[in-house]
Amino acid sequence: MVKRLAVAAPFNLEATVRVLQRRPTNLIDVWEHERYRRALRIGGKLLLIEVANRGTIDLPDLRLSILPPDISSGERSEAARITVKMLGLRQDSSPCQRRAEATPALRGTALALRGMRAPRYPDFFEAFANIIPFQQLSLNAGMSVTRQLVQRFGDVLLLGGRRYFAFPGAEVIADIRTSSLKRCGLSAKKSLALRSIAKAIASGALSAREIERLSSSEALERLVQLPGIGPWSAALALLRGFGRLDVFPQADTGAESSLTTLMHLRSRASLARIADRFGECRGYLYYYGLASRLLSAGLIHPAPPALARRSGSAATAG
């Protein structure tokens, strides 16, 4: 069954998926043949979602397919809900887009990324599992560690002769020995931190609902109380895990380096001042920094010029 997903134009599926994916070596988030594929565990069952845009950036026609087809309506609805959240389909990105286009040093990049949403991880634990391994490591090195975590502890869905990996849940990592986590490339400290957070989430001592009720400043204070979580990790968890675009992860070496080069800044202190001027959209700067490198590498194709007139602003939900 194919379901049409409502989304306001413009919407850039490729750019959104690429910044979620970060690197093509990502085993979980797969982008190929103009489609996004990902295995999800819903109600104890492994499913594969596939999202394609049959329209254009300015006239999106977003379609969601779910395999295997013999699933309940509740499972189908949950898969659609998670997809909408991950791809930021309910976001109004236009204020952030306008602010970036009004910044001369960002205008070209903002236009090339037109329609990009700020994606989110589907699961609270997955956000931490995509942050802790990257602490004080390069993006490529961190991706190598998470790849090991997925290969060793993630479930595998076999469809059409292909293997699709599902990210291991908190309850899985909570029961893994730290020595096994270390074999994935995690340090002893990171192994303990990841397992401690997994245990807290699996037991209900820490929940996404608790964090969602807090303001961003309150949530940052709560998250830095967790083992192995400092200000950078807490900010990234709010941004990539909860879509808090008012948060910019200071001291993110990769993003700061990209943005400093992109905007021809003399220092990272200048970047902090620019982030403050972006206000509620400062988190978008992080995604522009990441996406600018993906543009340069040819992993994101520049968006075509905007249509002068559009016949509609949203696809119809199906």
C-alpha positions in Angstrom: 0.0 0.0 0.0 1.2 3.5 -0.9 0.3 6.5 1.3 0.6 10.1 0.2 2.2 12.3 2.9 1.2 15.9 3.3 4.1 18.4 3.2 4.3 22.1 2.5 6.3 23.2 -0.5 9.1 23.6 -1.0 10.4 20.2 0.2 13.8 18.8 -0.7 13.8 15.1 0.1 17.4 14.5 -0.9 18.9 17.2 1.2 16.8 16.3 4.2 17.7 12.6 4.0 21.4 13.3 3.4 21.8 15.5 6.5 19.9 12.8 8.5 22.3 10.2 7.0 25.4 12.3 7.3 27.5 9.8 5.3 26.7 7.2 2.6 28.3 4.5 4.9 25.3 4.9 7.2 23.7 1.4 7.4 20.4 2.6 8.8 19.3 5.5 6.6 19.7 4.5 3.0 19.4 6.9 0.0 19.5 5.4 -3.4 17.6 5.7 -6.7 16.0 9.0 -5.4 14.4 7.1 -2.5 14.8 6.9 1.2 14.7 3.5 2.8 14.9 2.6 6.5 14.0 -0.5 8.6 11.9 0.3 11.7 10.8 -1.9 14.6 7.1 -1.3 15.3 5.1 -3.4 17.7 7.8 -6.0 17.8 7.7 -6.3 14.0 10.4 -5.2 11.5 9.1 -3.0 8.7 10.8 -1.3 5.8 9.6 2.3 4.9 10.4 3.8 1.5 9.7 7.4 0.7 9.9 8.9 -2.8 8.9 12.3 -4.2 7.0 11.8 -7.4 6.7 15.5 -7.9 9.3 18.3 -7.5 10.7 20.5 -4.8 8.1 23.2 -5.5 5.2 20.7 -6.2 6.0 17.8 -3.9 4.1 14.5 -4.2 5.5 12.5 -1.4 4.6 8.8 -1.2 5.3 6.3 1.6 5.5 2.6 0.9 5.7 0.0 3.8 6.8 -3.6 3.5 5.9 -6.3 4.1 2.3 -5.3 3.1 0.6 -7.7 5.7 0.6 -5.3 8.6 -2.1 -3.8 10.7 -3.6 -0.4 10.2 -2.2 0.6 13.6 1.3 -0.4 12.5 0.9 1.4 9.3 -0.2 4.6 11.1 2.7 4.4 13.5 5.2 3.9 10.6 3.7 7.0 8.9 3.9 9.0 12.1 7.5 8.2 12.6 8.3 9.0 9.0 6.7 12.4 9.3 8.7 13.2 12.4 12.0 12.0 11.0 11.7 14.0 7.8 10.3 17.2 9.5 7.3 17.2 7.3 5.3 19.3 9.8 8.0 21.9 10.1 7.6 25.4 8.8 11.1 26.0 7.6 10.3 29.2 5.7 11.4 31.7 8.4 14.8 29.9 8.7 15.1 29.8 4.9 14.4 33.5 4.6 16.8 34.4 7.3 19.6 32.4 5.6 18.9 33.9 2.2 19.1 37.4 3.8 22.6 36.6 5.0 24.9 37.3 2.1 27.5 34.7 3.0 24.8 32.0 3.3 22.5 33.0 0.4 24.0 30.7 -2.2 24.0 27.7 0.0 20.5 28.4 1.3 19.2 28.6 -2.2 21.0 25.3 -3.1 19.4 23.6 -0.1 16.0 25.1 -0.6 13.3 22.9 0.9 15.6 21.1 3.3 14.0 20.2 6.6 15.8 19.6 9.9 15.5 15.8 10.3 15.1 14.0 13.7 16.0 10.6 14.9 12.9 8.5 15.5 13.9 7.3 18.9 15.2 9.0 22.0 17.9 6.4 22.6 19.0 6.5 19.0 19.9 10.2 19.4 22.3 9.4 22.2 23.7 6.4 20.3 24.5 8.8 17.4 26.2 11.3 19.7 28.3 9.5 22.3 30.4 7.6 19.8 31.2 10.9 18.0 32.5 12.7 21.1 36.1 14.0 20.4 36.2 12.0 17.1 35.9 12.9 13.4 32.6 12.3 11.7 34.0 9.4 9.7 35.5 7.8 12.9 32.2 8.1 14.7 30.3 6.7 11.8 32.6 3.7 11.9 31.7 3.1 15.6 28.0 3.3 15.0 28.3 1.0 12.1 29.8 -1.6 14.3 27.1 -1.1 16.9 24.4 -1.6 14.2 26.1 -4.7 12.7 26.7 -6.4 16.0 23.5 -5.6 17.9 20.9 -4.4 15.3 18.2 -6.6 13.9 18.2 -7.4 10.1 15.2 -7.4 7.8 15.6 -9.5 4.7 13.5 -8.3 1.7 14.0 -8.8 -2.0 17.4 -10.5 -1.4 18.7 -7.4 0.5 19.5 -6.9 4.2 18.2 -3.8 5.9 19.5 -3.0 9.4 17.3 -1.7 12.2 19.0 0.4 15.0 19.3 -1.5 18.3 16.9 -0.3 20.9 17.7 0.9 24.4 16.6 -2.4 25.9 19.1 -4.2 23.7 22.1 -2.1 24.6 21.1 -2.0 28.3 21.8 -5.7 28.5 25.1 -5.6 26.6 28.4 -5.9 28.5 30.7 -2.9 28.3 33.4 -5.2 27.1 31.3 -6.0 24.0 30.6 -2.3 23.4 34.3 -1.6 23.6 34.8 -4.0 20.8 32.8 -1.7 18.6 35.4 1.0 19.1 33.9 2.8 22.1 36.2 3.8 25.0 35.5 2.4 28.4 34.0 5.7 29.5 31.7 6.0 26.4 30.6 2.3 26.8 29.6 3.0 30.4 27.8 6.2 29.4 25.9 4.6 26.5 24.8 1.6 28.6 23.8 3.7 31.6 21.6 5.9 29.4 20.1 2.8 27.7 19.2 1.4 31.1 17.6 4.7 32.2 15.5 4.8 29.0 14.6 1.1 29.0 13.5 1.3 32.7 11.5 4.5 32.2 13.7 6.5 34.5 14.5 8.8 31.6 11.8 9.4 28.9 11.4 11.6 25.8 8.1 12.9 27.3 9.9 14.2 30.3 12.3 16.2 28.0 9.6 17.4 25.7 7.8 19.1 28.6 10.8 21.2 29.4 12.0 24.4 27.8 15.2 24.1 25.8 17.3 25.7 28.6 15.7 23.4 31.2 16.2 20.4 29.0 19.9 21.2 28.6 20.3 21.4 32.3 18.5 18.0 32.7 20.6 16.3 30.0 24.0 17.4 31.2 23.2 15.5 34.4 23.4 12.2 32.5 26.7 10.3 32.5 29.0 11.2 29.6 26.7 14.1 28.4 28.2 17.6 28.3 26.8 20.8 26.8 27.7 19.8 23.2 26.1 16.4 23.5 23.0 17.8 25.3 22.5 20.5 22.6 22.9 17.9 19.8 20.4 15.6 21.5 17.9 18.4 21.6 18.5 19.5 18.0 18.7 16.1 16.3 16.5 14.2 18.8 13.7 16.7 19.4 13.9 19.2 16.6 14.7 22.1 18.9 15.9 24.6 16.3 16.6 27.2 18.9 19.7 25.2 20.0 23.1 25.4 18.3 25.7 22.8 19.5 28.6 25.0 20.4 32.1 23.5 20.0 30.9 21.2 17.2 34.2 21.1 15.4 32.9 19.9 12.1 29.9 22.3 11.9 31.9 25.2 13.1 34.8 24.6 10.7 32.3 24.2 7.8 30.4 27.4 8.7 33.6 29.4 9.4 34.9 28.5 5.9 31.5 28.9 4.2 30.8 32.3 5.7 34.4 33.6 5.4 34.6 34.3 9.2 37.7 35.3 11.0 37.0 33.3 14.1 34.5 30.9 15.7 33.6 33.8 18.1 32.1 35.5 15.0 30.1 32.4 14.4 28.6 32.5 17.9 27.4 36.0 17.3 25.8 35.0 14.0 24.1 32.0 15.7 22.7 34.4 18.3 21.3 36.6 15.6 19.5 33.6 14.0 17.6 33.2 17.3 14.9 30.5 17.0 16.5 29.3 13.8 20.1 29.0 15.1 19.9 25.2 14.9 19.5 25.4 11.1 23.0 26.8 11.0 24.3 23.4 12.1 22.5 21.7 9.2 23.8 24.3 6.7 27.3 23.6 7.9 26.8 19.8 7.5 25.0 20.1 4.2 27.5 22.5 2.7 30.1 19.7 2.8 27.6 17.2 1.3 26.9 19.7 -1.5 30.7 20.1 -2.2 31.0 16.3 -2.3 28.2 16.0 -4.8 26.0 14.0 -2.4 23.3 16.7 -2.5 22.3 18.2 -5.9 21.7 22.0 -5.8 18.0 22.8 -5.9 16.7 24.4 -9.1 15.5 28.0 -9.0 12.1 28.5 -7.3 9.0 28.6 -9.4 7.6 32.1 -9.7 4.1 30.8 -8.9 2.9 27.6 -7.3 -0.5 26.1 -7.7 -0.6 24.7 -4.2 1.4 24.7 -1.0 0.8 21.1 0.2 0.1 17.6 -1.0 -3.1 16.0 0.1 -2.9 13.4 2.8 -3.9 10.0 1.8 
